[in-house]
Amino acid sequence: MAHAIKFHPGMSLLEQHAEGSLSADVALAVAAHIDLCPHCQQLSRDITADLACQLTQQPVKTNTTDWQHMLNDIMAQPQLSKQAAATQAQLSAQAAEPIIVNQREFVVPRALQRLAANHGKWLHLGGIATAKLPAGNDYHVSLLYISKDTEVPQHTHLGLEMTLVLAGKIVDENGEYKAGDLLINSPDDTHTPRTMADEDCLCLSVLSAPLKFKKGLTRLLNPLQQFFY
């Protein structure tokens, strides 16, 4: 039986995603969740349909564009060569290649495939590994791998933390999260994510600010934020 996704972006995020008003990095996490979540796929279709209806009700502005001239220009463009078409097909195939970490292969959602194919070097700390993804200036985006029976030390957040489970399962003080579940934490939240003894986990992590470790000697990790952020 397929896992029932329990943790979703709110309606406001889905509406902003459909409108195209989210930052690219936050939109990436929402789009990847939608790829994995049939419920949010339907909601997104409904929201998009509502937006389209609103557009049809707006007054039509006079447009003096010479559409025929524009169409003639498009038709006059040379056709894509077979070699160029083959190159594009090859790039698409490469984008769909699995992510390999800790001798494990993971297939990521369509929205992540191109960026994930260009991830940075895996950095390892105990049973945790991170690989940075290309991102804008306001967010740190990375793949986060957590081995079986491994705990991320208790921490809070200096900004927004979005964690999308791509494969496997993690748990914390607030619940259990499986593939497709989207966790959104703020500076008001403190938690200790961990994996179970029989299952590792791959996540997409989107951070607007570093984590802040809370307990004992783990507070010494705070200067080492370049591993996570």
HELIX and SHEET records of a PDB file:
HELIX    1   1 MET A   11  GLU A   19  1                                   9    
HELIX    2   2 ALA A   24  LEU A   36  1                                  13    
HELIX    3   3 PRO A   38  THR A   56  1                                  19    
HELIX    4   4 TRP A   67  MET A   75  1                                   9    
HELIX    5   5 LYS A   82  ALA A   95  1                                  14    
HELIX    6   6 ARG A  110  ALA A  116  1                                   7    
HELIX    7   7 GLY A  216  PHE A  227  5                                  12    
SHEET    1   A 2 ILE A  99  VAL A 101  0                                        
SHEET    2   A 2 ARG A 104  PHE A 106 -1                                        
SHEET    1   B 6 LEU A 123  LEU A 125  0                                        
SHEET    2   B 6 ILE A 128  LYS A 132 -1                                        
SHEET    3   B 6 HIS A 140  ILE A 146 -1                                        
SHEET    4   B 6 CYS A 201  LEU A 207 -1                                        
SHEET    5   B 6 GLU A 161  ASP A 172 -1                                        
SHEET    6   B 6 GLY A 175  LYS A 178 -1                                        
SHEET    1   C 6 LEU A 123  LEU A 125  0                                        
SHEET    2   C 6 ILE A 128  LYS A 132 -1                                        
SHEET    3   C 6 HIS A 140  ILE A 146 -1                                        
SHEET    4   C 6 CYS A 201  LEU A 207 -1                                        
SHEET    5   C 6 GLU A 161  ASP A 172 -1                                        
SHEET    6   C 6 LEU A 182  ASN A 185 -1                                        
SHEET    1   D 2 HIS A 155  HIS A 157  0                                        
SHEET    2   D 2 LEU A 211  PHE A 213 -1                                        
END                                                                             
